[in-house]
Amino acid sequence: MSLEKLFADRKPAIVKRWFELTIETYPKEAAPFLKNKKGRFANPIGYIFSQELESLIDGIFQEVHLESLKSSLENIIRIRAVQEFSPSQAIAFVFLLKQALREEMDQEIQEGRFGRELLELESRIDELALLSFNIFMKYREKIYELKANELKKQTFRLLERAKLVGGDPPDVKTDP
């Protein structure tokens, strides 16, 4: 049996475990709600995670170019970038795929059936983590830029009310 065939047989269990491990990175109070992935509108975070994790795992196993997985990564990381996660915590979910794979394919790994294939797969996961870090930093920079611009606007308005300045507000970048 090939690793692809084994993956096809165990994909639902691997995706489910990866989802559970990812949700466990959240506070205990939030985890039960997030695990409920029933609806796009009732639980958008759980829904997005369940959809995008499955897309990511399909792409990794189909050996698609990792850049083509960028939109799925962005959908997850955009959420994690605005939350109280450090950079390492925010992208840790990518590495949790390794744990999910090991748990679900433990017997085959112990028997040493897929040594080389598993090493290649884990290398792809590591590359995905690096891409995730770049995406995370892009979103965090955007958040800090928005906060700085808002602070500039607020400061100008206060100075304007105090009649200490007049004219146009400082040059602030705004998104359309």
C-alpha positions as CSV (number, residue, x, y, z in Angstrom):
1,M,0.0,0.0,0.0
2,S,1.3,3.4,-0.9
3,L,1.3,6.5,1.3
4,E,-1.3,8.1,-1.0
5,K,-3.6,5.2,-0.6
6,L,-3.2,5.1,3.1
7,F,-3.8,8.8,3.3
8,A,-7.0,8.5,1.2
9,D,-8.3,5.8,3.6
10,R,-7.4,7.9,6.7
11,K,-8.0,11.4,5.4
12,P,-11.2,12.1,7.4
13,A,-9.6,11.0,10.6
14,I,-6.4,13.0,9.9
15,V,-8.4,16.2,9.0
16,K,-10.6,15.8,12.1
17,R,-7.6,15.3,14.4
18,W,-5.7,18.3,12.9
19,F,-8.8,20.4,13.4
20,E,-9.1,19.3,17.0
21,L,-5.4,20.0,17.7
22,T,-5.8,23.4,16.1
23,I,-8.8,24.3,18.2
24,E,-7.0,23.2,21.3
25,T,-4.6,26.1,20.8
26,Y,-7.5,28.4,21.9
27,P,-8.5,29.0,25.5
28,K,-10.6,26.3,27.1
29,E,-13.7,28.5,27.2
30,A,-13.6,29.1,23.4
31,A,-12.7,25.5,22.3
32,P,-16.2,23.9,22.7
33,F,-17.8,26.7,20.6
34,L,-15.1,26.5,17.9
35,K,-15.4,22.7,17.6
36,N,-19.0,23.2,16.6
37,K,-18.3,23.7,12.8
38,K,-22.0,23.3,11.8
39,G,-22.6,26.6,10.1
40,R,-20.7,29.3,8.2
41,F,-22.7,32.0,10.0
42,A,-23.2,30.4,13.4
43,N,-19.5,29.7,13.8
44,P,-17.4,31.3,11.1
45,I,-14.1,30.6,12.6
46,G,-14.8,26.8,13.1
47,Y,-16.2,26.7,9.6
48,I,-13.3,28.4,8.0
49,F,-10.8,26.2,9.9
50,S,-12.5,23.0,8.9
51,Q,-12.8,23.9,5.3
52,E,-9.3,25.4,4.9
53,L,-7.5,22.7,6.8
54,E,-8.9,20.1,4.5
55,S,-7.9,22.1,1.5
56,L,-4.4,22.4,2.9
57,I,-4.0,18.7,3.6
58,D,-5.3,17.9,0.1
59,G,-2.7,20.3,-1.5
60,I,0.1,18.9,0.6
61,F,-0.6,15.3,-0.4
62,Q,-1.3,16.1,-4.0
63,E,2.1,17.9,-4.0
64,V,0.7,21.1,-5.5
65,H,2.9,24.1,-5.6
66,L,2.7,25.6,-2.1
67,E,2.0,29.1,-3.4
68,S,-1.4,27.7,-4.6
69,L,-2.3,27.0,-1.0
70,K,-1.7,30.6,0.0
71,S,-5.3,31.6,0.0
72,S,-6.3,28.8,2.3
73,L,-3.4,29.7,4.6
74,E,-4.4,33.4,4.5
75,N,-8.0,32.6,5.5
76,I,-6.8,30.9,8.7
77,I,-3.9,33.2,9.5
78,R,-5.9,36.4,9.0
79,I,-8.0,35.2,11.9
80,R,-5.1,34.2,14.0
81,A,-3.2,37.5,13.3
82,V,-5.9,39.6,15.0
83,Q,-6.0,37.4,18.0
84,E,-3.7,37.3,21.0
85,F,-1.2,34.9,19.6
86,S,2.5,35.3,19.4
87,P,3.9,34.5,15.9
88,S,5.0,31.0,16.9
89,Q,1.6,30.3,18.4
90,A,-0.2,31.6,15.4
91,I,1.5,29.3,12.9
92,A,1.9,26.3,15.3
93,F,-1.3,24.8,13.7
94,V,0.8,23.9,10.6
95,F,3.2,21.8,12.7
96,L,0.2,20.1,14.4
97,L,-0.5,18.4,11.1
98,K,2.7,16.3,11.8
99,Q,1.2,15.2,15.1
100,A,-2.1,14.4,13.6
101,L,-0.4,12.3,10.9
102,R,1.8,10.4,13.5
103,E,-1.2,9.7,15.6
104,E,-3.4,8.4,12.8
105,M,-0.6,6.4,11.0
106,D,1.3,5.3,14.0
107,Q,1.4,1.6,13.2
108,E,2.6,2.1,9.6
109,I,5.3,4.5,10.9
110,Q,6.4,2.1,13.5
111,E,6.7,-0.6,10.8
112,G,8.9,1.8,8.8
113,R,6.8,1.4,5.6
114,F,7.0,5.0,4.4
115,G,10.2,6.4,5.7
116,R,11.3,8.4,2.7
117,E,7.8,9.5,1.7
118,L,7.1,10.7,5.3
119,L,10.3,12.7,5.3
120,E,9.3,14.4,2.1
121,L,5.8,15.1,3.4
122,E,7.2,16.6,6.6
123,S,9.5,18.8,4.6
124,R,6.5,20.1,2.7
125,I,4.8,20.8,6.0
126,D,7.9,22.7,7.1
127,E,7.8,24.8,3.9
128,L,4.1,25.5,4.5
129,A,5.0,26.8,8.0
130,L,7.6,29.2,6.5
131,L,5.0,30.5,4.1
132,S,2.6,30.8,7.0
133,F,5.0,32.9,8.9
134,N,5.4,35.3,6.0
135,I,1.7,35.6,5.7
136,F,1.3,36.2,9.4
137,M,3.9,39.0,9.5
138,K,2.2,40.7,6.5
139,Y,-1.1,40.8,8.4
140,R,0.5,41.9,11.7
141,E,2.3,44.7,9.9
142,K,-1.0,45.8,8.4
143,I,-2.7,45.8,11.8
144,Y,0.1,47.9,13.3
145,E,-0.1,50.3,10.4
146,L,-3.8,50.7,10.9
147,K,-3.4,51.3,14.6
148,A,-0.7,53.9,14.0
149,N,-2.8,55.7,11.4
150,E,-5.8,55.7,13.8
151,L,-3.6,57.1,16.6
152,K,-2.4,59.9,14.2
153,K,-6.0,60.8,13.3
154,Q,-7.1,60.8,17.0
155,T,-4.1,63.0,18.0
156,F,-4.8,65.5,15.3
157,R,-8.5,65.7,16.2
158,L,-7.6,66.3,19.9
159,L,-5.2,69.0,18.9
160,E,-7.7,70.5,16.5
161,R,-10.4,70.6,19.3
162,A,-7.9,72.3,21.5
163,K,-7.4,74.8,18.7
164,L,-3.7,74.1,18.7
165,V,-3.6,73.1,15.0
166,G,-5.6,73.9,12.0
167,G,-5.8,72.7,8.4
168,D,-5.6,69.3,7.0
169,P,-4.9,66.2,9.1
170,P,-1.4,64.6,8.8
171,D,-0.8,62.4,5.8
172,V,-2.3,59.1,6.7
173,K,-2.6,56.0,4.5
174,T,-6.1,54.7,4.3
175,D,-7.5,51.7,2.5
176,P,-10.3,52.3,0.0
